[in-house]
């Protein structure tokens, strides 16, 4: 078996002859020279085949290659400042693995349904590859942020007997002879974990059976949900803004090439540095009314409202102190104004909407019991959750960040469907 290197590591082999395992992304010819655009998953490099410098069978093999054909190629690594990778390959040998026939995604324009039906192949395109590399960097940065701050990763269950926010939008299944649901949040379980470990976070898939077709919604998506004991609302906000700043700046530092590939305005990301601006729900309502939006106090915000508010700022903005009437039962009321809760949504700039929702949780056993009655929740199903306030209750806070919306914002994508390898949408379960 050949000893292979990768395109991403060519910088370590300047002037040397190396083997690559790769695919042909594209090619062009100018008479006695063929230019092969090669990819191997770690990057792209141009392979230059000079007719006078290779055997006839090597030249003919290069001519035979079609888009997405697979091959081994041997060549000398040359520095080339004009190349995106900074290097090119002077080809010496070619071993064809497979000649691809009639590859369906050609360099011409294709409709989105055509591409989504061929998502398994569309992933190979330079833009889609770059998005997945950025997504991976975002995930790595998320874990680094929490791991470096003594948070413990805890995995909540995906199958649950009940919901933390009602079962209307949950996928129902049978758990032997019982009803069960695919989780829409691991938060309640993370609260239990925080009482054992202090600071915890989960990172896993969640599911919402909303019949929504907006550019911000997926049926299956990934959530990051930290929960922190002995942390109040203000400290919770500080953690959130430091967290998002850390992730964005890591992407700017480590994925500049990929950001350039997808055409992202990097200067807008360089400006994402904590602290972030904050406005109250009251202030947001007043501003929207000034801008002639038809919305009254006590109504929740929709996408147009969030976008209008975000346009005032060049970085994410917190909207705090929402009315308790339409927020989750577990959110702690403001002691000075019980009709609003100690919560915040973080709204991303450039029209990407809410990327984080968080709050200080109710820690008073009697108040939580009242909320259970008001929301007609089953104390039997939630007895374990009530126990958390019965046995050593403490002030605690947490939040949830939606990974795909965050990827969409950082990448500047029009639709969330490109942020995940195989998106699950209202009418799409294939491939």
QUIVEN-V591678 format. One line per field, one symbol per residue. ss: DSSP state (A for helix, B for strand, O for the rest). psi: psi as a letter, one per 20 degrees, with the letter a starting at -180 (. if undefined). A space follows every 50 residues. Layout:
ss=???
psi=???
This chain:
ss=OOOBBOAAAAAAAOOOBBBBBBBBBBBBBOOOBBBBBBBOOOOBBBBBBB AAAOOAAAAAAAAAOOOOOBBBBBBBBBBOOOOOOOBBBBBBBBBBBBOO OOOOOOOOOOOAAAAAAOAAAAOOOAAAAAAAAAAAAAAAAAAAAAAAOO OBBOOOOOBBOOOOOOOOOOOBBBBOOBBBBBOOOOAAAAAAAAAAAOBB BBBBBBBOOOOOOOOOOOOBBBBBBBBBBOOOAAAAAAAAAAAAAAAAAA AAAAOAAAAAAOOOOAAAAAOOOOOOBBBBAAAAAAAAAAOOOOOOOOOO OOAAAAAAAAOOOOOOBBBBOOBAAAOOOOBOBBOOBBBBBOBBBBBBOO OOBBBBBBBBBOOOAAAAAAAAAAOOOOOOOOAAAAAAAAOOOOOBBBBB BBAAAAAAAAAOOOOAAAAOOOOOBOOBOOO
psi=qqoqarhhjhhikpirpqpqprqohrqrqmejppopoqqjhiaqqpppop hiirqhhgghgghhprpjqqrppprppqpnhiqhijrrpopgqpopgpop plphnrirpqqhhghhhkhhhhhiqgghggghggghhggghghgghhikk qppporqhpqirqikqjgkqpqrpndjrqrqpqiqjghhhgghhihifpr qqorqrpplpmpkriipqgprpqonqppqkpagghghggghhgggggghg gggikgghhhhjkpnhhhhhinpqqqqpqrgghgggghhhjkpnqqpiqr qaghggggghiiqjrqpporlqphhjrqhippqphiniiqqmrqpppqrk kiapipprrpqpipggghhghgghjlqohghjhhhhhhihnlqqpqrrrp poghhgggghikqhqihjiqgnqorgkojq.
